[in-house]
Amino acid sequence: MLYPPLTSAAQAESERTVASGAIRPFRAHVPQAALVDLRRRLAATRWPDQETIGDRSQGVQREKLQPLMRYWATSYDWRKAEAKLNAWPQFVTNIDGLDIHFIHVRSRHANAMPLIMTHGWPGSVFELLNSIGPLTDPTAHGGNAADAFHLVIPSLPGFGFSQKPTDTGWNPDRVARAWDVLMKRLGYARYVSQGGDCGAIISDALGRQAPEGLLGIHVNRIERATTLPPALAMALKSGDPAPAELNPEEKQVFDEARDFLNKGFGYAALMQTRPQTIGFGLADSPVGLAAWIYDKLADWVFTRGDPERALGRDAILDNISLYWLTNTGTSSGRIYWETSAAPAKNSPITVPAAVTIFPGEVYRPPKQWLARAYQNLIYYNRVAKGGHFAAWEEPELFSAELRSAFRSLR
């Protein structure tokens, strides 16, 4: 399939938008004073008591976090993180009253497919940097030129270098509409969308809106509310046992969903109901912010409890530092409040949809459960490694999945 430019009128508007300065080049640079202040705060940390058990069931273990924080305070180099970002073309544009930061990399290959890819919480655009090369230049990473993508990676509102909303309403539906504006402002009349975590919810929202030119979506995180069979959803809510007719795979998925809701959902309940309350601590204490983020990294990587092995020490601190230096611990958490406050949108998605299940993901529904949510499922695959942060943990495998998922839409 060819990807034609916008109509002449829309293209003229796009050119006027760029010429007027609405799309502005951006380079990351944090003032040195902010880095000095960070190290001062880290050095003055007042640590909590040691946990009273020998495992992670009370949360982040002090002996696990302290070495990472010492490294952050004494040896970590944020300027290297800035260089990673600034190695790619970055821009800012105002959409619906907010300045949105995004990376935009055009492939050198002819007829590349435009793709917008959305990170989640507690991630950032750093999650997706290592997949840029494989997606935009597949021939350099074992793929074919016919599978290349033009890539757009925005920072969610209130995350990273995107502007923080000062009013309510920036829920997934509104973000999805903004992403459609962004793609068309960049001249992409047809495109696909991908997301994990919050990004998957936004890709789902795009799929339900089905704006003209959206060819399809891919997600690597599935919403339970839209895919759980009604009887199982009721059993989860009531605390009843799993229905007896479940096969072993379905029983395992049900039990894992119940375990997550009982033991692993507390963070989300807080951000859905009290993002501002917890935000005071996240804004004032870098170690508090780091513990809040590290806890979920440890829960959700394939190497459960060991995010350093899955992601690397510097990569973890690149992401945490971005939250700290932009003071977005509070504003990013509000996306949970916004999502919870918005009317539930569980109607089926009819645009072509693709799903990859990574084994370390929290919820891994079988294919037969997805028909309720995705009525035009064109691709489903279960892979052997990787967790919730699929692009971050396994960028080459993740990129290969996207090439396969969208191949039939080209």
C-alpha positions as CSV (number, residue, x, y, z in Angstrom):
1,M,0.0,0.0,0.0
2,L,1.2,3.5,-0.8
3,Y,1.1,6.2,1.8
4,P,0.0,9.3,-0.1
5,P,0.5,12.8,1.2
6,L,-2.3,14.9,2.6
7,T,-4.8,16.5,0.2
8,S,-3.5,19.7,-1.3
9,A,-5.6,21.8,1.1
10,A,-4.5,19.8,4.1
11,Q,-0.9,19.9,3.0
12,A,-1.0,23.6,2.6
13,E,-2.4,23.9,6.1
14,S,0.4,21.6,7.3
15,E,3.0,23.8,5.7
16,R,1.5,26.9,7.2
17,T,1.6,25.3,10.6
18,V,5.3,24.4,10.3
19,A,6.1,27.8,8.8
20,S,4.3,29.6,11.7
21,G,6.6,27.9,14.2
22,A,3.9,25.5,15.5
23,I,6.4,22.7,15.1
24,R,9.6,23.8,16.8
25,P,12.9,22.0,17.1
26,F,13.8,20.8,20.6
27,R,16.9,19.8,22.4
28,A,17.0,18.5,26.0
29,H,19.2,20.4,28.3
30,V,18.7,20.6,32.1
31,P,20.4,23.5,34.0
32,Q,23.5,22.4,35.9
33,A,22.0,23.9,39.1
34,A,19.2,21.3,38.9
35,L,21.8,18.5,38.8
36,V,23.7,20.0,41.8
37,D,20.5,20.2,43.7
38,L,19.6,16.6,43.0
39,R,22.9,15.4,44.4
40,R,22.5,17.6,47.4
41,R,19.1,16.1,48.1
42,L,20.3,12.5,47.6
43,A,23.2,13.1,50.0
44,A,20.7,14.3,52.7
45,T,18.3,11.3,52.4
46,R,16.7,10.1,55.6
47,W,16.2,6.4,55.0
48,P,13.3,4.3,56.4
49,D,13.8,1.4,58.7
50,Q,14.8,-1.9,57.3
51,E,11.8,-4.0,56.2
52,T,10.9,-6.7,58.7
53,I,10.9,-9.6,56.2
54,G,13.4,-11.1,53.7
55,D,11.4,-10.6,50.5
56,R,9.7,-7.9,48.4
57,S,6.2,-8.3,49.8
58,Q,6.4,-5.1,51.8
59,G,7.7,-3.2,48.8
60,V,11.2,-2.0,47.7
61,Q,13.9,-3.5,49.8
62,R,16.3,-0.9,51.4
63,E,19.4,-2.9,50.6
64,K,18.3,-3.2,47.0
65,L,17.6,0.6,46.5
66,Q,20.5,2.1,48.5
67,P,23.3,1.0,46.1
68,L,21.4,2.4,43.1
69,M,20.8,5.7,45.0
70,R,24.5,5.9,45.9
71,Y,25.4,5.5,42.2
72,W,22.8,8.1,41.3
73,A,24.4,10.5,43.8
74,T,28.0,10.0,42.9
75,S,28.6,8.5,39.5
76,Y,25.5,8.7,37.2
77,D,25.8,11.1,34.3
78,W,22.6,12.8,33.2
79,R,24.4,14.5,30.3
80,K,24.8,11.1,28.7
81,A,21.1,10.6,28.9
82,E,20.5,14.0,27.3
83,A,22.9,12.9,24.5
84,K,20.8,9.8,23.9
85,L,17.7,11.9,23.4
86,N,19.5,14.6,21.4
87,A,20.8,11.9,19.0
88,W,17.3,11.9,17.5
89,P,15.3,14.7,16.0
90,Q,13.0,16.2,18.6
91,F,10.2,18.8,18.3
92,V,7.5,20.5,20.3
93,T,4.1,21.5,18.9
94,N,1.0,22.9,20.6
95,I,-2.1,20.7,20.4
96,D,-5.4,21.6,22.1
97,G,-3.6,24.1,24.3
98,L,-0.6,22.0,25.4
99,D,2.9,21.9,24.1
100,I,3.6,18.2,23.2
101,H,7.2,17.0,23.0
102,F,7.9,14.3,20.4
103,I,10.7,12.4,18.6
104,H,10.2,12.2,14.8
105,V,12.5,9.9,12.8
106,R,11.9,9.4,9.1
107,S,13.1,6.2,7.5
108,R,15.5,6.3,4.6
109,H,13.6,3.5,3.0
110,A,11.0,4.2,0.3
111,N,7.3,3.8,1.3
112,A,7.9,3.4,5.0
113,M,4.8,3.1,7.1
114,P,4.1,6.0,9.5
115,L,3.8,4.8,13.1
116,I,3.0,6.7,16.3
117,M,4.2,4.8,19.4
118,T,3.2,5.7,22.9
119,H,5.0,5.0,26.2
120,G,3.3,4.3,29.5
121,W,3.8,4.9,33.3
122,P,6.3,4.8,35.0
123,G,8.1,4.9,31.7
124,S,8.9,7.6,29.1
125,V,10.3,8.1,25.6
126,F,13.5,6.5,27.0
127,E,11.6,3.1,26.9
128,L,11.4,3.3,23.1
129,L,14.8,4.7,22.1
130,N,16.4,1.4,21.4
131,S,13.6,0.4,19.0
132,I,14.0,3.4,16.8
133,G,16.9,1.9,14.8
134,P,15.3,-1.5,14.2
135,L,12.0,0.1,13.2
136,T,13.2,2.9,10.9
137,D,16.2,1.0,9.4
138,P,15.2,-2.7,9.5
139,T,17.9,-3.7,7.0
140,A,20.6,-2.8,9.6
141,H,18.8,-5.1,12.1
142,G,18.1,-8.3,10.2
143,G,14.8,-7.1,8.6
144,N,13.7,-6.0,5.1
145,A,13.4,-2.5,3.7
146,A,9.7,-3.2,3.0
147,D,9.1,-3.3,6.7
148,A,10.4,0.2,7.5
149,F,8.5,2.8,9.6
150,H,8.5,6.5,9.8
151,L,8.4,6.9,13.6
152,V,6.7,9.4,15.9
153,I,7.2,9.0,19.6
154,P,5.4,11.7,21.7
155,S,5.7,12.3,25.5
156,L,2.3,12.0,27.1
157,P,0.9,15.2,28.5
158,G,2.4,15.8,32.0
159,F,5.3,13.4,31.2
160,G,8.9,14.4,30.5
161,F,9.2,17.5,28.3
162,S,5.6,17.7,27.3
163,Q,3.6,20.4,29.0
164,K,1.6,19.7,32.2
165,P,-2.2,20.1,31.9
166,T,-3.6,22.8,34.2
167,D,-7.2,21.7,33.7
168,T,-9.0,18.4,33.8
169,G,-10.0,16.2,30.8
170,W,-6.7,14.9,29.5
171,N,-8.0,11.3,29.5
172,P,-7.0,8.7,26.9
173,D,-9.7,9.8,24.5
174,R,-8.4,13.3,24.4
175,V,-4.8,12.2,24.1
176,A,-5.8,9.9,21.2
177,R,-7.5,12.8,19.4
178,A,-4.3,14.8,19.9
179,W,-2.2,12.1,18.4
180,D,-4.4,12.0,15.3
181,V,-3.9,15.8,15.0
182,L,-0.1,15.3,15.4
183,M,0.2,12.7,12.7
184,K,-1.8,14.7,10.2
185,R,0.1,17.9,11.1
186,L,3.3,16.0,10.2
187,G,1.8,15.2,6.8
188,Y,0.8,11.5,7.4
189,A,-2.6,10.9,5.9
190,R,-2.4,7.2,6.8
191,Y,-0.7,5.7,9.8
192,V,-0.7,3.0,12.5
193,S,-0.5,3.2,16.3
194,Q,1.3,1.2,18.9
195,G,1.2,1.3,22.7
196,G,2.0,-0.5,25.9
197,D,0.7,0.3,29.4
198,C,-1.1,3.7,29.2
199,G,0.0,3.8,25.5
200,A,-2.1,0.7,24.9
201,I,-5.1,2.4,26.4
202,I,-4.5,5.3,24.1
203,S,-4.1,3.1,21.0
204,D,-7.3,1.4,22.0
205,A,-9.0,4.8,22.2
206,L,-7.7,5.6,18.7
207,G,-9.1,2.3,17.5
208,R,-12.5,3.1,18.9
209,Q,-12.5,6.6,17.4
210,A,-11.2,5.2,14.1
211,P,-10.2,8.6,12.6
212,E,-9.8,8.7,8.9
213,G,-6.4,7.4,7.9
214,L,-5.9,5.1,11.0
215,L,-5.0,1.8,9.4
216,G,-4.7,-0.3,12.5
217,I,-3.2,-0.6,16.0
218,H,-0.9,-2.9,17.9
219,V,-0.8,-3.3,21.7
220,N,1.4,-5.4,24.0
221,R,-0.8,-4.8,27.1
222,I,-4.4,-5.8,27.2
223,E,-7.2,-4.3,29.2
224,R,-8.9,-6.8,31.5
225,A,-12.2,-4.9,31.5
226,T,-12.7,-5.3,27.8
227,T,-11.5,-8.9,27.4
228,L,-12.4,-10.9,30.5
229,P,-15.5,-13.0,29.9
230,P,-18.4,-11.6,32.0
231,A,-18.6,-14.5,34.3
232,L,-14.9,-14.2,35.2
233,A,-15.2,-10.5,35.7
234,M,-18.0,-11.0,38.1
235,A,-16.1,-13.7,40.0
236,L,-13.1,-11.4,40.3
237,K,-15.3,-8.6,41.6
238,S,-17.1,-10.8,44.1
239,G,-14.2,-12.9,45.2
240,D,-15.9,-16.1,44.0
241,P,-13.8,-19.1,42.8
242,A,-12.9,-19.4,39.2
243,P,-15.7,-21.1,37.1
244,A,-15.1,-24.8,36.9
245,E,-15.3,-24.9,33.1
246,L,-12.0,-23.0,32.6
247,N,-9.2,-24.9,30.9
248,P,-5.8,-24.8,32.7
249,E,-4.5,-21.8,30.7
250,E,-7.6,-19.8,31.4
251,K,-7.5,-20.8,35.1
252,Q,-3.9,-19.6,35.4
253,V,-4.8,-16.2,33.8
254,F,-7.7,-15.8,36.1
255,D,-5.7,-16.7,39.2
256,E,-2.9,-14.2,38.2
257,A,-5.5,-11.5,37.6
258,R,-6.9,-12.0,41.1
259,D,-3.4,-12.0,42.6
260,F,-2.6,-8.8,40.9
261,L,-5.8,-7.1,42.0
262,N,-5.3,-8.3,45.6
263,K,-1.6,-7.6,46.0
264,G,-0.3,-5.4,43.1
265,F,-3.0,-2.8,42.4
266,G,-2.5,-0.5,45.4
267,Y,-0.3,1.9,43.5
268,A,-3.0,2.4,40.9
269,A,-5.7,2.8,43.5
270,L,-3.7,5.7,45.0
271,M,-3.0,7.4,41.7
272,Q,-6.7,7.0,40.6
273,T,-7.9,8.6,43.8
274,R,-5.1,10.7,45.4
275,P,-2.4,11.6,42.8
276,Q,-1.9,15.0,44.4
277,T,-1.4,13.6,47.9
278,I,1.4,11.2,46.9
279,G,2.7,13.8,44.5
280,F,4.0,16.0,47.4
281,G,6.5,13.3,48.3
282,L,7.3,12.5,44.7
283,A,8.1,16.2,44.0
284,D,10.2,16.7,47.2
285,S,12.3,13.5,47.6
286,P,14.3,12.0,44.7
287,V,14.6,8.7,46.7
288,G,10.9,8.7,47.3
289,L,10.3,9.2,43.6
290,A,12.9,6.5,42.7
291,A,11.3,4.0,45.1
292,W,7.8,4.6,43.7
293,I,9.0,4.0,40.1
294,Y,11.5,1.2,41.0
295,D,8.8,-0.8,42.7
296,K,6.8,-1.1,39.5
297,L,9.8,-1.7,37.3
298,A,10.7,-4.6,39.7
299,D,7.2,-6.0,39.6
300,W,6.7,-5.9,35.8
301,V,10.0,-6.8,34.1
302,F,10.5,-10.3,32.9
303,T,13.3,-10.8,35.5
304,R,10.8,-10.2,38.4
305,G,12.4,-8.2,41.2
306,D,15.6,-7.5,39.3
307,P,15.1,-4.5,36.9
308,E,18.8,-3.9,36.7
309,R,19.3,-7.2,35.0
310,A,16.4,-6.5,32.5
311,L,17.2,-2.9,31.8
312,G,20.5,-1.8,33.2
313,R,21.4,0.6,36.0
314,D,21.9,3.6,33.8
315,A,18.7,3.0,31.8
316,I,16.7,2.9,35.0
317,L,18.2,6.2,36.2
318,D,17.8,7.9,32.8
319,N,14.0,7.3,33.2
320,I,13.8,8.2,36.9
321,S,16.0,11.3,36.4
322,L,13.7,12.5,33.6
323,Y,10.8,12.4,36.1
324,W,12.8,14.2,38.7
325,L,14.3,16.9,36.6
326,T,11.0,17.8,34.9
327,N,9.1,17.5,38.2
328,T,6.5,15.3,36.6
329,G,6.0,12.7,39.3
330,T,2.7,14.3,40.2
331,S,1.4,15.3,36.8
332,S,2.2,12.0,35.2
333,G,0.3,10.1,37.9
334,R,-2.8,12.1,37.2
335,I,-3.3,10.1,34.0
336,Y,-4.7,7.4,36.3
337,W,-7.1,9.8,37.9
338,E,-8.2,11.1,34.4
339,T,-8.7,7.6,33.1
340,S,-10.7,6.6,36.1
341,A,-12.8,9.8,36.0
342,A,-13.6,9.4,32.3
343,P,-16.7,7.4,31.2
344,A,-15.9,3.8,30.6
345,K,-15.2,3.1,26.9
346,N,-15.5,-0.7,26.4
347,S,-17.1,-0.8,23.0
348,P,-15.5,-3.2,20.6
349,I,-12.7,-2.0,18.3
350,T,-13.3,-2.6,14.6
351,V,-10.2,-1.3,13.0
352,P,-7.5,-3.9,12.3
353,A,-5.8,-4.8,15.6
354,A,-2.7,-6.8,16.5
355,V,-1.6,-8.2,19.8
356,T,1.7,-9.5,21.1
357,I,1.7,-11.3,24.5
358,F,5.1,-11.1,26.3
359,P,5.6,-13.7,29.0
360,G,6.5,-11.2,31.8
361,E,3.3,-9.2,31.3
362,V,0.9,-9.0,34.2
363,Y,-2.2,-10.1,32.3
364,R,-1.8,-12.6,29.4
365,P,-5.2,-13.4,28.0
366,P,-5.7,-16.3,25.6
367,K,-6.6,-15.5,22.0
368,Q,-10.2,-16.6,22.4
369,W,-10.8,-13.9,25.0
370,L,-9.8,-11.1,22.7
371,A,-12.8,-11.2,20.3
372,R,-14.9,-9.1,22.7
373,A,-12.4,-6.2,22.4
374,Y,-10.9,-6.6,19.0
375,Q,-13.4,-7.7,16.3
376,N,-10.9,-7.5,13.5
377,L,-7.9,-9.2,15.1
378,I,-5.3,-9.6,12.3
379,Y,-2.4,-10.8,14.4
380,Y,-1.8,-12.6,17.7
381,N,1.5,-13.9,18.9
382,R,3.0,-15.1,22.2
383,V,6.7,-14.7,22.4
384,A,9.3,-16.3,24.7
385,K,10.9,-13.4,26.5
386,G,10.2,-9.9,27.7
387,G,7.9,-8.3,30.1
388,H,5.6,-5.3,30.6
389,F,8.2,-2.9,29.2
390,A,8.6,-4.9,26.0
391,A,10.4,-2.3,23.8
392,W,12.7,-1.4,26.7
393,E,13.6,-5.0,27.6
394,E,13.6,-6.6,24.2
395,P,13.9,-3.9,21.5
396,E,14.9,-6.2,18.6
397,L,12.1,-8.8,19.4
398,F,9.6,-6.0,19.9
399,S,10.5,-4.4,16.6
400,A,10.2,-7.7,14.8
401,E,6.8,-8.2,16.3
402,L,5.7,-4.8,14.9
403,R,7.0,-5.6,11.5
404,S,5.0,-8.8,11.5
405,A,1.9,-7.3,13.0
406,F,1.5,-4.5,10.5
407,R,2.8,-6.3,7.4
408,S,-0.7,-7.1,6.1
409,L,-1.7,-3.4,6.3
410,R,1.0,-2.2,4.0
